[in-house]
Amino acid sequence: MNYKYKNNVSGSYFFNILTGSFLFLFIILSFQQVKAQQNDAGLWANIYLEKKLVKHLNAHLNQQYRWNNNISTYHLGYADMGLTYKVAKFMNATLDYVFMERRYISNKYNSEYFSARHQFYFDLTFKYDINNLKIHYRSMVQAQIKDVYSSEAGKVPSYYFRNKLTLQYNLSRRLKPYLACEIYYNFLHPSGNEFDRTRYFGGIFYALSLQNELEFYYLIQRNYNVKDPTNDYVIGLGFSHIFK
């Protein structure tokens, strides 16, 4: 079969190293023994907006809301805003700020409260195409602080190294199914560095027009090396609009 590669040699070599390392970690974590876990069902919904500022530079906003406890309780919401720069044909760089409010319910004291969180992240996304197959590898460094004015540890950031591999196949101009996996590595933590979360995605993009797109996906989130680990089974809905 004659494949049409759309990336340069140096870019594809580097991409192969990254994806190979990711798959190796994925296999190891898949067989890791974990404590008994609780299962939960959730719903995530988001709206994504993007606007080109100048050549190779875009601004974006992603607003998401999440429900858990079998989709019966509002859990959290966040606004993710930032800039993406096209470094090369096969690589983008993104710098973002995220403001998040997470809801907590205390059964012991019959009360609830919201925890405010601030996240900052930088990522590089590498793209590699083989005909209609699109392969994306995203590597992210994320820092988060929470409850700055209401907790003694509020100004102490937590750090994550997040890596995500996505395989997307363009069935047509409108339909684009995909599979993806993301791995979280908690580093510079006082109790030690460790993997504590993986996410498995299966979904599809449906293009309404050149500027508007719908997304439907199913997500399995596995938490481990944490107190009270859970397995989350999530239905996801998304809408995106690209401004002219």
TILODO-807585 format. One line per field, with one value per residue (C-alpha): residue number from 1; residue in three letters; x, y, z. Coordinates in nm, 4 decimals. Example, Ala and Ser with C-alpha at 12.3 -4.5 7.8 and 13.67 -1.06 7.14 Angstrom:
REM TILODO-807585
num 1_2 .
residu ALA_SER .
east 1.2300_1.3670 .
north -0.4500_-0.1060 .
up 0.7800_0.7140 .
REM end
This chain:
REM TILODO-807585
num 1_2_3_4_5_6_7_8_9_10_11_12_13_14_15_16_17_18_19_20_21_22_23_24_25_26_27_28_29_30_31_32_33_34_35_36_37_38_39_40_41_42_43_44_45_46_47_48_49_50_51_52_53_54_55_56_57_58_59_60_61_62_63_64_65_66_67_68_69_70_71_72_73_74_75_76_77_78_79_80_81_82_83_84_85_86_87_88_89_90_91_92_93_94_95_96_97_98_99_100_101_102_103_104_105_106_107_108_109_110_111_112_113_114_115_116_117_118_119_120_121_122_123_124_125_126_127_128_129_130_131_132_133_134_135_136_137_138_139_140_141_142_143_144_145_146_147_148_149_150_151_152_153_154_155_156_157_158_159_160_161_162_163_164_165_166_167_168_169_170_171_172_173_174_175_176_177_178_179_180_181_182_183_184_185_186_187_188_189_190_191_192_193_194_195_196_197_198_199_200_201_202_203_204_205_206_207_208_209_210_211_212_213_214_215_216_217_218_219_220_221_222_223_224_225_226_227_228_229_230_231_232_233_234_235_236_237_238_239_240_241_242_243_244 .
residu MET_ASN_TYR_LYS_TYR_LYS_ASN_ASN_VAL_SER_GLY_SER_TYR_PHE_PHE_ASN_ILE_LEU_THR_GLY_SER_PHE_LEU_PHE_LEU_PHE_ILE_ILE_LEU_SER_PHE_GLN_GLN_VAL_LYS_ALA_GLN_GLN_ASN_ASP_ALA_GLY_LEU_TRP_ALA_ASN_ILE_TYR_LEU_GLU_LYS_LYS_LEU_VAL_LYS_HIS_LEU_ASN_ALA_HIS_LEU_ASN_GLN_GLN_TYR_ARG_TRP_ASN_ASN_ASN_ILE_SER_THR_TYR_HIS_LEU_GLY_TYR_ALA_ASP_MET_GLY_LEU_THR_TYR_LYS_VAL_ALA_LYS_PHE_MET_ASN_ALA_THR_LEU_ASP_TYR_VAL_PHE_MET_GLU_ARG_ARG_TYR_ILE_SER_ASN_LYS_TYR_ASN_SER_GLU_TYR_PHE_SER_ALA_ARG_HIS_GLN_PHE_TYR_PHE_ASP_LEU_THR_PHE_LYS_TYR_ASP_ILE_ASN_ASN_LEU_LYS_ILE_HIS_TYR_ARG_SER_MET_VAL_GLN_ALA_GLN_ILE_LYS_ASP_VAL_TYR_SER_SER_GLU_ALA_GLY_LYS_VAL_PRO_SER_TYR_TYR_PHE_ARG_ASN_LYS_LEU_THR_LEU_GLN_TYR_ASN_LEU_SER_ARG_ARG_LEU_LYS_PRO_TYR_LEU_ALA_CYS_GLU_ILE_TYR_TYR_ASN_PHE_LEU_HIS_PRO_SER_GLY_ASN_GLU_PHE_ASP_ARG_THR_ARG_TYR_PHE_GLY_GLY_ILE_PHE_TYR_ALA_LEU_SER_LEU_GLN_ASN_GLU_LEU_GLU_PHE_TYR_TYR_LEU_ILE_GLN_ARG_ASN_TYR_ASN_VAL_LYS_ASP_PRO_THR_ASN_ASP_TYR_VAL_ILE_GLY_LEU_GLY_PHE_SER_HIS_ILE_PHE_LYS .
east 0.0000_0.1260_0.1136_0.1294_0.3323_0.2790_0.5646_0.9378_1.1866_1.3197_0.9679_0.8482_1.1568_1.0999_0.7284_0.8010_1.0180_0.7472_0.4618_0.6730_0.7547_0.3903_0.2682_0.5304_0.4065_0.0451_0.1050_0.2831_0.0067_-0.2672_-0.1341_-0.0738_-0.2434_-0.4805_-0.6942_-1.0672_-1.2302_-1.5770_-1.7538_-1.9355_-2.1111_-2.0688_-2.1545_-1.9114_-2.0245_-1.8158_-1.8154_-1.4896_-1.4286_-1.1255_-1.0132_-0.7084_-0.5150_-0.2245_-0.0491_0.0271_-0.1243_-0.4762_-0.6628_-0.9104_-1.1596_-1.2938_-1.5809_-1.6676_-1.9152_-1.9169_-2.1723_-2.0984_-2.2774_-2.4519_-2.5073_-2.7154_-2.4797_-2.3028_-1.9327_-1.7176_-1.6860_-1.3875_-1.2846_-0.9675_-0.8210_-0.4941_-0.2892_-0.1700_0.1270_0.2113_0.5838_0.6195_0.4020_0.3998_0.4071_0.1950_0.2748_0.0010_0.0115_-0.3077_-0.4638_-0.7582_-0.9941_-1.1899_-1.4508_-1.5004_-1.7962_-1.7505_-2.0293_-1.9657_-2.2088_-2.0593_-2.1436_-2.4386_-2.2825_-2.1214_-1.8572_-1.6698_-1.2927_-1.1336_-0.8377_-0.5951_-0.4082_-0.1324_-0.0029_0.2257_0.2081_0.3518_0.1354_0.3007_0.0973_0.1608_-0.0676_-0.0933_-0.3640_-0.6886_-0.5306_-0.4347_-0.1987_-0.1604_0.0736_0.0363_0.2891_0.1862_0.3340_0.0638_0.0805_-0.2176_-0.2848_-0.6125_-0.7885_-0.5226_-0.6858_-0.8577_-0.5930_-0.2456_-0.1241_-0.3113_0.0013_0.1861_0.1418_0.0947_0.2591_0.1524_0.3174_0.0322_0.0740_-0.2041_-0.2036_-0.4933_-0.5689_-0.8305_-0.9605_-1.1440_-1.4269_-1.5562_-1.5492_-1.8068_-1.7384_-1.4108_-1.4043_-1.1119_-0.9519_-0.7280_-0.5459_-0.4021_-0.1595_-0.1098_0.2220_0.2279_0.5806_0.7599_0.5084_0.6135_0.5110_0.6912_0.6436_0.3896_0.1319_-0.2191_-0.4646_-0.5311_-0.8082_-0.9384_-1.1487_-1.3619_-1.5536_-1.6496_-1.6465_-1.9324_-1.8762_-2.1866_-1.9989_-1.6443_-1.6686_-1.8944_-1.8407_-2.0080_-1.8243_-1.9625_-1.7408_-1.7273_-1.4536_-1.3227_-1.1134_-0.9122_-0.7663_-0.5029_-0.2281_-0.4783_-0.7161_-1.0537_-0.9717_-1.2599_-1.3373_-1.5394_-1.7532_-1.8346_-2.0535_-1.9084_-2.0747_-1.8962_-1.9522_-1.6795_-1.6885_-1.3989_-1.4420_-1.3451 .
north 0.0000_0.3468_0.5777_0.9552_1.0898_1.4579_1.5168_1.5644_1.2895_1.4515_1.5198_1.1639_1.0132_1.2230_1.1412_0.7664_0.7907_0.9776_0.7457_0.4352_0.5580_0.6415_0.2968_0.1314_0.3264_0.2549_-0.1216_-0.1136_0.0926_-0.1289_-0.4234_-0.2309_-0.3725_-0.1295_-0.1244_-0.1909_0.0932_0.2461_0.3004_0.6175_0.7544_1.1121_1.3652_1.6242_1.9040_2.1799_2.4679_2.5486_2.8792_2.9719_3.2866_3.3451_3.6524_3.6638_3.4111_3.0911_3.2307_3.1473_3.2385_2.9931_2.9470_2.6139_2.6192_2.2829_2.1551_1.8123_1.6059_1.2914_1.0575_0.8840_1.2193_1.3452_1.6057_1.9071_1.8448_2.1183_2.3817_2.5521_2.8117_2.7272_3.0153_3.0656_3.0830_2.8255_2.8905_2.6798_2.6155_2.3895_2.1943_1.9001_2.0829_2.3320_2.4978_2.6025_2.8198_2.8326_2.9492_2.7617_2.8847_2.6028_2.5693_2.2210_2.1303_1.9263_1.7790_1.6866_1.4183_1.4382_1.8074_1.8154_2.1013_2.1830_2.4229_2.5137_2.4862_2.7463_2.6261_2.7955_2.5942_2.6938_2.4660_2.4489_2.1759_2.0659_1.8739_1.6680_1.5694_1.2883_1.1917_0.8720_0.9291_0.9648_0.8517_1.1434_1.0735_1.3394_1.3225_1.5914_1.6401_1.8812_2.0242_2.1517_2.3405_2.3898_2.5848_2.5622_2.7375_3.0093_3.2164_2.9382_2.6685_2.6585_2.4700_2.6992_2.8582_2.5280_2.4129_2.0552_1.9517_1.7052_1.5700_1.4694_1.2788_1.1984_0.9928_1.0292_0.8233_0.9830_0.8470_1.0753_0.8668_1.1681_1.5467_1.5322_1.2133_1.1702_0.8889_0.8651_0.6687_0.8280_0.7581_1.0025_0.9345_1.1581_1.1651_1.3603_1.4949_1.7132_1.5825_1.5684_1.2021_1.1038_1.1014_0.8582_0.7894_0.8404_0.8624_0.7264_0.8162_0.6093_0.7827_0.6663_0.9290_1.0970_1.4488_1.5555_1.8683_2.0828_2.3282_2.4531_2.6521_2.4412_2.0908_1.8516_1.5927_1.2815_1.0538_0.7893_0.8141_0.5721_0.7417_0.5239_0.6737_0.4989_0.5709_0.8084_0.7918_0.6353_0.5598_0.5499_0.4302_0.6947_0.6141_0.9377_1.0470_1.3556_1.6181_1.9072_2.1931_2.3987_2.7148_2.8654_3.2384_3.3743 .
up 0.0000_-0.0869_0.2189_0.1913_0.4804_0.5518_0.7987_0.7634_0.8580_1.1749_1.3018_1.2391_1.4088_1.7215_1.7127_1.6981_2.0097_2.2022_2.1040_2.1714_2.5221_2.5872_2.4794_2.6997_3.0048_2.9126_2.9078_3.2472_3.4127_3.2673_3.4679_3.7895_4.0982_4.2716_4.5842_4.5740_4.3842_4.3724_4.0409_3.9396_3.6308_3.5143_3.2469_3.1078_2.8746_2.7186_2.4707_2.2891_2.1079_1.8972_1.7140_1.4935_1.6104_1.3654_1.1447_1.3420_1.6668_1.7961_2.1150_2.2671_2.5513_2.6749_2.9275_3.0840_3.3464_3.5104_3.7043_3.9101_4.1589_3.8682_3.6959_3.9875_4.1412_3.9946_4.0588_3.9037_3.6360_3.4798_3.2242_3.0290_2.8255_2.6440_2.3266_2.0755_1.8451_1.5399_1.5866_1.2824_1.0435_1.2835_1.6211_1.8198_2.1541_2.4006_2.7130_2.9240_3.2496_3.4069_3.6780_3.8421_4.1153_4.2584_4.4779_4.7952_5.0095_5.3741_5.4939_5.8414_5.8871_5.6419_5.4469_5.1141_4.9871_4.6699_4.6348_4.4028_4.1973_3.9618_3.6998_3.4609_3.1908_2.8913_2.6312_2.2999_2.0532_1.7791_1.4724_1.2258_0.9350_0.7303_0.4706_0.6704_0.9978_1.2245_1.5155_1.7854_2.0839_2.3514_2.6322_2.9105_3.2311_3.4684_3.7988_4.0306_4.3494_4.5422_4.8305_4.8379_5.1136_5.3076_5.3431_5.4954_5.1900_4.9508_4.8044_4.7638_4.4009_4.2843_3.9595_3.6910_3.3797_3.1480_2.8221_2.5765_2.2575_2.0106_1.6992_1.4734_1.1444_0.9017_0.7582_0.5656_0.5807_0.8607_1.0591_1.2508_1.5113_1.7532_2.0366_2.2997_2.6246_2.8795_3.1659_3.4732_3.6626_3.9902_4.0489_4.3058_4.5617_4.9304_4.9586_4.6377_4.2605_4.1150_3.8463_3.9847_3.6939_3.3455_3.1025_2.8077_2.5410_2.2528_2.0593_1.7354_1.5902_1.3652_1.1550_1.1220_0.8992_0.8430_1.1688_1.3940_1.5252_1.7709_1.9805_2.1503_2.3571_2.6284_2.8903_3.1522_3.4208_3.6545_3.9745_4.1849_4.4400_4.6051_4.9017_4.8079_4.4404_4.1917_3.8423_3.6583_3.3534_3.1748_2.8835_2.7146_2.4948_2.3256_2.0836_1.9155_1.7069_1.5109_1.4505_1.1102 .
REM end
